[in-house]
């Protein structure tokens, strides 16, 4: 029937979040999680961080799946409402297939893309499960190291244990996953913990109908800001 309407996606962001991002580091963390209950789909969450390392929730979306069209649509809204004319914004994400495809076709608007180190090292660990997990531990140290000389030393140690481990790591662009080669673009933020932490705050919302889910994020954000307002006045 011509009068049938199909719900596909919704994006929402509060005005204080949009205005607040201007006072944050130019870094955006992105995460995605499944919806449960009657209505299936995915919830996408973005977050920023201020100069005092406090999390600023930015925007939310509900989409049909983790795919290139969904990520392309979501990141277009993030660009429109948050990035705008800001230069050098760094996007930190897990290596979702949809987002990688989108960013391979279009560079981040006036910015950079970096991998969540935890997710990257977990992928490494899934591929190379070597003796006592030494490769995993060393790879994590290599990614977290901010001095190139120390990074090179750790990579030499990894190569001594298993040359394939080192080759796999070096086959991925070093600026994407290492702090030493990052050029300061991620401002020392290695993971998507920002968005994952707030994702846990909204865990109950994933069981709700769409409208109730949006309402709950509004009330949780209001409470979040109310609790932190006195902290800002006393800083």
Legacy VTK file of the C-alpha trace (Angstrom):
# vtk DataFile Version 3.0
C-alpha trace
ASCII
DATASET POLYDATA
POINTS 235 float
0.000 0.000 0.000
1.189 3.510 -0.851
0.471 4.857 2.650
2.777 2.380 4.421
5.751 3.901 6.242
8.860 1.938 7.211
11.121 3.064 10.054
14.797 2.692 9.189
17.016 5.118 11.117
16.991 7.989 13.588
19.786 10.334 14.716
19.587 12.653 17.711
21.912 15.023 19.571
21.170 17.599 22.272
22.079 21.241 21.750
24.347 21.416 24.856
26.334 18.476 23.470
26.730 20.140 20.086
27.835 23.437 21.649
30.039 21.694 24.197
32.128 19.906 21.588
33.655 23.242 20.595
35.420 23.229 23.977
36.653 19.632 23.767
39.710 18.050 22.246
39.155 17.446 18.516
38.654 13.718 19.051
35.468 11.678 18.565
35.072 8.122 19.845
32.472 5.897 18.183
30.908 2.648 19.330
27.962 0.515 18.229
25.885 -2.018 20.133
22.935 -4.312 19.452
19.353 -3.538 20.415
17.400 -6.234 22.209
13.732 -6.900 22.787
11.036 -6.665 20.142
12.790 -4.123 17.925
16.133 -5.187 16.481
18.866 -3.028 15.082
21.987 -1.216 16.251
22.575 1.801 18.465
25.500 4.043 17.521
27.064 6.312 20.143
29.666 9.062 19.881
31.532 10.776 22.696
34.205 13.409 23.163
36.503 14.390 26.004
37.246 17.806 27.482
40.538 19.218 28.732
39.887 17.735 32.164
39.465 14.206 30.734
35.708 14.260 31.387
33.433 12.463 28.908
30.992 14.492 26.836
28.303 12.327 25.171
27.735 13.749 21.701
25.160 11.943 19.581
23.140 8.771 19.196
21.524 6.888 16.353
19.493 3.770 15.782
20.145 2.040 12.485
19.173 -1.231 10.858
22.614 -2.895 10.875
26.384 -2.458 10.875
26.903 -1.712 7.188
28.436 0.826 4.866
25.104 2.649 4.195
24.432 2.930 7.948
27.888 4.239 8.764
27.882 6.600 5.803
24.550 8.044 6.940
25.609 8.300 10.587
28.999 9.905 9.930
27.390 12.400 7.559
25.216 13.610 10.459
28.202 13.708 12.824
30.031 15.840 10.269
27.043 18.144 9.818
26.377 18.777 13.510
29.792 18.479 15.169
32.730 18.664 12.790
31.395 21.468 10.594
34.373 23.790 10.025
36.670 22.291 12.677
39.984 21.157 11.215
41.941 18.086 12.301
39.226 16.092 14.080
40.364 12.548 14.869
37.857 9.701 14.705
38.648 6.673 16.887
36.707 3.503 16.175
36.844 -0.262 16.199
37.678 -1.699 12.795
34.078 -2.288 11.727
33.822 -3.400 8.109
31.199 -0.757 7.343
33.153 2.142 8.756
36.418 1.048 7.122
34.689 0.871 3.745
33.206 4.320 4.262
36.517 5.867 5.281
38.370 4.205 2.416
35.951 5.852 -0.021
35.879 9.178 1.794
38.573 10.507 4.106
37.288 11.739 7.480
36.015 15.293 6.930
38.942 17.614 7.630
40.411 15.000 9.925
41.958 11.626 10.638
40.911 8.069 11.442
42.611 5.985 14.121
41.961 2.443 15.356
40.924 1.572 18.878
44.118 -0.059 20.168
42.253 -2.587 22.315
40.185 -3.798 19.360
43.224 -3.883 17.078
45.255 -5.939 19.556
42.315 -8.286 20.128
42.248 -8.930 16.367
45.980 -9.579 16.525
45.480 -12.005 19.411
42.755 -13.883 17.532
45.172 -14.463 14.684
48.323 -15.210 16.674
47.862 -17.040 19.951
51.499 -17.615 20.831
53.308 -18.833 23.941
51.926 -17.363 27.172
50.362 -14.498 25.238
53.709 -12.688 25.084
52.987 -11.391 21.589
49.678 -9.894 22.753
51.284 -8.151 25.715
54.182 -6.818 23.673
51.927 -5.649 20.830
49.842 -3.702 23.333
52.986 -2.137 24.769
54.184 -1.251 21.281
50.925 0.497 20.442
50.883 2.399 23.742
54.495 3.575 23.548
54.887 7.247 22.649
58.618 7.171 21.815
59.686 5.792 18.445
62.972 4.423 19.802
61.180 2.386 22.482
58.525 1.328 19.973
61.233 -0.012 17.652
62.846 -1.876 20.537
59.557 -3.612 21.423
58.944 -4.513 17.771
62.398 -6.108 17.638
61.462 -8.188 20.667
58.210 -9.247 19.007
60.111 -10.255 15.877
62.490 -12.359 17.956
59.545 -14.297 19.393
57.634 -14.652 16.127
58.491 -12.931 12.845
54.927 -13.421 11.562
53.576 -11.438 14.499
55.803 -8.508 13.658
55.024 -8.712 9.956
51.259 -8.653 10.605
51.593 -5.578 12.807
53.814 -3.779 10.307
51.426 -4.595 7.461
48.958 -2.179 9.114
49.683 1.528 8.851
51.599 2.454 12.004
49.885 5.820 12.367
46.528 4.030 12.681
47.309 1.986 15.799
50.502 3.262 17.446
50.901 6.298 19.653
54.529 6.733 18.632
53.607 7.291 14.952
50.286 9.027 15.556
51.592 12.569 15.277
49.490 13.677 18.242
46.244 13.358 16.299
44.460 11.236 18.939
45.633 13.378 21.882
46.814 10.298 23.753
43.428 8.539 23.616
44.080 4.938 22.622
40.672 3.247 22.743
36.939 3.775 22.261
36.447 3.594 26.035
34.773 7.016 25.975
31.770 5.813 24.019
31.836 2.328 25.576
31.589 3.786 29.082
28.529 5.808 28.178
27.188 2.837 26.277
27.145 0.960 29.590
25.201 3.832 31.185
22.508 3.378 28.541
22.456 -0.396 28.714
18.808 -0.543 29.806
17.737 1.579 26.843
18.526 -1.208 24.394
15.468 -3.197 25.488
13.008 -0.334 24.960
10.850 0.714 21.988
12.469 3.369 19.803
10.616 6.392 21.243
11.232 5.299 24.830
14.894 4.689 24.030
15.298 8.261 22.767
13.478 9.617 25.823
15.671 7.639 28.199
18.870 9.005 26.648
17.467 12.521 27.162
16.740 11.942 30.860
20.071 10.207 31.451
21.941 13.083 29.781
20.073 15.675 31.842
21.043 13.812 35.005
24.618 13.421 33.745
24.969 17.179 33.250
23.213 18.054 36.516
25.648 15.928 38.500
28.669 17.435 36.759
27.625 21.100 36.778
28.860 21.709 40.368
32.151 20.063 39.438
32.591 22.574 36.637
31.867 25.544 38.905
34.369 24.367 41.498
37.161 23.586 39.020
LINES 1 236
235 0 1 2 3 4 5 6 7 8 9 10 11 12 13 14 15 16 17 18 19 20 21 22 23 24 25 26 27 28 29 30 31 32 33 34 35 36 37 38 39 40 41 42 43 44 45 46 47 48 49 50 51 52 53 54 55 56 57 58 59 60 61 62 63 64 65 66 67 68 69 70 71 72 73 74 75 76 77 78 79 80 81 82 83 84 85 86 87 88 89 90 91 92 93 94 95 96 97 98 99 100 101 102 103 104 105 106 107 108 109 110 111 112 113 114 115 116 117 118 119 120 121 122 123 124 125 126 127 128 129 130 131 132 133 134 135 136 137 138 139 140 141 142 143 144 145 146 147 148 149 150 151 152 153 154 155 156 157 158 159 160 161 162 163 164 165 166 167 168 169 170 171 172 173 174 175 176 177 178 179 180 181 182 183 184 185 186 187 188 189 190 191 192 193 194 195 196 197 198 199 200 201 202 203 204 205 206 207 208 209 210 211 212 213 214 215 216 217 218 219 220 221 222 223 224 225 226 227 228 229 230 231 232 233 234
